[in-house]
Amino acid sequence: MSAALARGRPERALMRRIATPAYAMALAVTCVAFVALALASSAAALPSSHGQLLRLAPFRPTANATQSSNWLGYDQGTIEQGGGKLFNSITGQWTVPSAAPHASGQAASSSDWIGIGGGCVDAGCAVTDQTLIQTGTEQDVSATGAATYSAWWEAIPAPSVSIASVNVSPGDRMYASVAEAIPGSNVWTITLRDLTNGQSSTTTVPYASTHATAEWIEENPLVLGTSGSGFSTLPSLTSPAFDLATTNGAPVKLTASEGMQLIDSNGNVIGAPSAPDPESDGFNACAWASVCPTPGLATGPATTTSSGRTAARHATRHRTRKRHTTARVRHKRRSTKHRPRRTRRTRRTRRR
């Protein structure tokens, strides 16, 4: 049997799984429960849908990035990863961006999140996933220019659920995790922790996921209002500096081809991720830009992950080696300066 046919088996199995009536029914039942929970927790206001499924642009992708009308960031898919990997957990960190109006008098919204599902299953993004469970932060700007910040979780197609116990501010460093309690159980634990102020939230919910994609995204969300729904305008934002990303408990190895650009209705790039950082587990996300600078080595909290500890150790060792080398050079120079100089006559006398 050829390698291509062998790789095709899990891909066809995944497609059959997504398309089965039983799977669709399980997803519908789960989402009915989520809708009730979301409406009960936000009865005073209409919800916004932060994590709409990926909306591909009606233009051809660039050589190294998919283009979308609502996402910018990085996406990995089970077929793109080789066909055998399903995503049972995802983690990541980011800094809550500072939001400002992009245009005077115009309200704008954005969200930063991690999630499983909803993205590109294959490298060419010919197949997209129809499930999405996620958690993140939202950065909104009113028409008067006032910025507000909040935390949430969501399971598509249900509306988002606010996390009132986590009060976020611009500049706060966030940690998020979406993890299946037992692989294959479709019972998920959603954790969002503000590493700056120490507040955190953990929620366990049932959700029928395909486990087919994993994402680290900055988004202009779908806003639901009394006059209808539509994608928001993206505010001006500082970079969230995504970092220390993992899937299934292991550090990811992001590649530039997994990046995703955000475009406007005219096909202009208005948001771009950077190339992966040197550890390939993080990136910058730049709003209202077509290029984005690559971040340096991650240090992260000293006790967060082995990847962060390794980077910190390497940086410390480099600084220590540099100090020791400099000290040896200075000592050698001093020794040479005070050493008596021997003349040719002295050396000839000694030979005699």
N, C-alpha and C positions, 0 to 999 in steps of 0.2 A: 504493500500500500504506500502511496506517495506521501511525502510530508505535508503537502498542501491538503490532501484529503483528510489526513489525521488532524490537521488544525481546523478543518471545516466542521468536524463533528461537534465540538463544544459551542461553536458559533451558531450552528443550526439549532442545537438544543436550547440555547439561550433565546433565540428568536421564537421558537415554539412555546417556550415558557411564558414569554411576554404576551403572546397572542392567545393563550388559552382562555376560554370563558370562565373557568374556575378561578384563574388568577385575577381576571377583571372583576369578578364578583367579590372576591376577598378584598381587593383594593377598594371597591365601592363601599362595602360594609365598614371597613376601617375608616374611610373618609367621612362617612355620615357621623360617626362618633366624634371625629375631630372637629367637624363643623359645629356640633352642639357644644363642645368644650370651648372652642374659640369664641363663639358668640356669647356664651355665658360669661367669659372672662373679659369681654370688651363690648358689653351691651350699650355703653354710652356713646360709642363711635363706630362708624363703618370701618372695617378692617382694610388694611392694605396687604397686597400679596407680594412679599419681598422676593421670594425665590421662584418666579415663574420659570417653567422649563426653558431650556435654551431656544432662542429664536435666531436661527441662522439668517444671515444677510442674503438678500436676493442677488448677490454679486459673487463672483468666483473668489475663493480664498486666496490669500497671498501664499508665497512659497513656504513660509515658515509659521503661519498662523491662520486659524479659522477666524472668520469675521462674524460678529453677532450684533443684533440690534438691542440687546439688553445685558450681555455679560462681557466682562474683561477679566482675565486671569489665566488659570491653568486647569486643565481637565485631563483625566486619565480614564481609559475605557478597557473593558475586559478583552475585547478583540484586539485593540491597539497594544495591549500588554502581552499578547501572545495567545489569547483565547482561553487560557486555563485559570486566570485569576478572577475571583469574585471578591467584592469589597465588603468586608464584615465590620470594619471600623475605619474611622478617619479622625485625625487630630490636626491642629494647627494653631499658630499664634499670629496676632496682628495688633497694630496700634490703631486705636480709634482715630480716624482722620478728623482734622479740623475742617468744617464746612463753611463756605461763604457763597453769596450769590454769584452766579456766573453772568447773569444779566439783571440789570436794575429792574425792580418791581416784578420779578418772575420767581414764583415758588419752585423749589427743586428738592429732590429726594435721592438718596443713595443708600446702599446697604453693603456690608462686607460680611462674608459668611463662609463656612465650610459645609459640605453636604455629600450625601451618597445618592446617586441617581440624577436623571434630568439632562445629562450631557451627551457628549459624543462617545459612542460605543467603539467605533473603529477609527483608525488613523485619518481617514479621509472624511469623516463625519457624514458618511452616507446613511448611517443608522444612528438615531438618537433615542434616548431612554425616556419613558413616560412616567417614571416615579421619581420622587425627590423628597428626602427628609433632611433637615438642615437646621442650623442655629447661627445667629450672628448679631450684629449691631446695625442700627439705622442712624443715618445722619441727614436731617431735614433742614431746609431753610425756607422760611415763610416769605411771602411777597414783600414784607417790610424789612427783610434781611435778618430776622431773628433765627438763630440756629438752635435746634433741639436734638437730643441724643437719647437713644433707647436700646433695649435688648429684646430679643424675641427668639422663638423657634417656630418651625412650620413643617407640615407634611402635606405636599401637593396631592389633591387639589383643594384641600381645606385651607381657610385663611390662616394667617399667622396668629400666634398667641404671644402676648406681651409677657416679658419676665420682669415683674415689678420689683423683685427682690435684688436685682442688680442695677444700680444706678451708674451709668457710664458717663464719662466726660472725655472731651478730646484729649488725646495724649495718653489715655489709659492703655495699658498692655493687656490684651485679652488672650485667654486660652479656651479652646473649644474642642469638644469631643462628641462624636456620634458613633455609638458602638452597639453592636448586637449582643444581647446578654449571653446567649448561647448561639453559636453559628447555626444558621438554618431555622432559628426559632421565630424570626421576624418580630421579636420583642426588643426594642431599642432603648438605650439609656442616653439621654441628651444632657451634656454638661456644658455650662458656660461659666467661666470664672474670670473675674476682674483681678488680675495680678497686682494692680496698683492699689486698689482700696480694699482688697480681700473679700469682696462679696462674691457669692456664687449661687448657682441654681442647678439642680439635678432633677430630671423628669424621666420617667420610664413609661413608654407607650408601645402599643402594638401597631405595626405598620407593614403592609405587604410590599416589600421592595424587590426589585430585580437584582440588586447588588452589582449592577453592570457598570457604573461610573463613579468617579470620585472627583470633587472639585474644591478649589480655593478661589473665590470669586469676589470681585467688586461689581455692583450692579446698579442700573437705574430701574427701580422696581415698578411693577404695575400698581397703579393707584385706583382704588375703587371708591367712587363718589356718587352723590345723588344724581348727577347728570350723566353718569356712565363711567367707563373705565378707560385707561390708556397709560402708556408708559410715561413716567415722569421725566422732567428735565434733570440732567445731571448737574449738581452744584460744582463749584470749584473746591477741590479737595487736596489735602496733603496725602502723601503716600502711606498706605496702611502697613507696608513692610511685612508682608506675610513671611513666616519663618517656621522652622522646626516642624515641618509637615511630616506626617506618617500615614500609612495605610496598613491595616492588619498588624499593627504593633511594630512595624519596621520603618525606618526613615525612607522617604520616597527618593527617587532619582528622576527629577524633572528634566525634560529636554525642551529645547526651544520650539520644536514642532508641536508640542502640547499647549503652546500659548494661544490665547484668544484675544482678538482686538474688538473694541466696541466702535461701531460706526453710526452715523446719523442717517436720516432718510435720504440724503443725497449721496451716500456711499463714502463720505469723508470719515477718516479715522479720528475719533474724539477721545479715545481711551486706549492705552496700550500697557501690557505687562513688560517688564524688563526681561532680559535673559535670566536663567536661573542663577542663584548665587553660587559661590565656589563650592559649597557643600551639596548643591543641587536639591535643596529642601526648602527653598524660599525665593522670594522675588519682590520687587517693587511693583506697584500699580499706579499709573499716572493718568489722572483725569484731564481731559482737554489737552491731550498731547498725542503725537503719533509715534514718538520714541520715548524710552524710559531708561534711566541709568541703572546699571546692575548694582545691587548692594554688595558690601564686603562680607567677610567671614562673620557667621553668626556666633554670638557668645551666649545670649539668652540667660535666664536664671541659672545659677550654678547647679541646681539640683533638678532641672527640668527633664533632660534626656541625656543619654550617653553621648549622642551626637554633639549636644551643646557643651558637655564637659570635655569632650575630645578637642573641640575647637579652642576652648579656653586654655587647656593644657598646652596645645601647640603654640598658641600665642605667647603664653608665659615662658615656655622653653626658648622660643625665638628671642624674646627680650633678654632672658638670662644669658643665653649664648652670646648675644651682642654685647652685654655688659662685660662678661668675662673676657671676650676678645679685645675689647677696648682697654681693659685694665692691663692685659698682658702687653699690649703695644706700648702703653705709657710706661710700664715697668722696664721694658727693653730699652726704650729711649733714654730713661734716666740712667740705667746701668751703663749704656754705651757712652753717655756724656761724661761720667765720672771715671771711666776706665783709663789708666795711664796709656799714653800712646807710645808705641815702640818705634824707634827710628831704625833705619837700615843698619847704621853702625852698631846699634845694640844687638840686633839679630846676628850680624856677622861676628861680633865679639863672642856671643854665646856659642856659635858653631865652632869657634876655635877652642 
